[in-house]
Amino acid sequence: MKTQLKKGTLDMCVLAVLAQADSYAYELVSKLSQGMDISEGTIYPLMRRLQNESWVTTYLVESSSGPSRKYYKLTAIGLQQLAEMQREWQEFVTEVENVLRAAPAAAIEEKRQ
């Protein structure tokens, strides 16, 4: 279940990180991996898709320690999409919490035994 939830929310998480500051892919993975399990192999196809959706744009920054880095920047459309995703996420969390509250823990424990 956790894997499916991550797949469904990863776009939102990436957009939320980019709303804080522009970032390059490895930095995005580093920031996201502080709170979830994610790899570089996951981020590159995701970033291409977000760019195709016009939710992010890119620019290059020269690096003194190697090749130029491709930075990702949230677009106005991406910011709107993030706001919509956050609204939908909050609605979903509320719905799930309502269902869970309706099922008393004692009844769940009884059914397990």
Order of alpha helices (4+ residues) and beta strands (2+ residues): alpha-beta-alpha-alpha-beta-beta-alpha-alpha
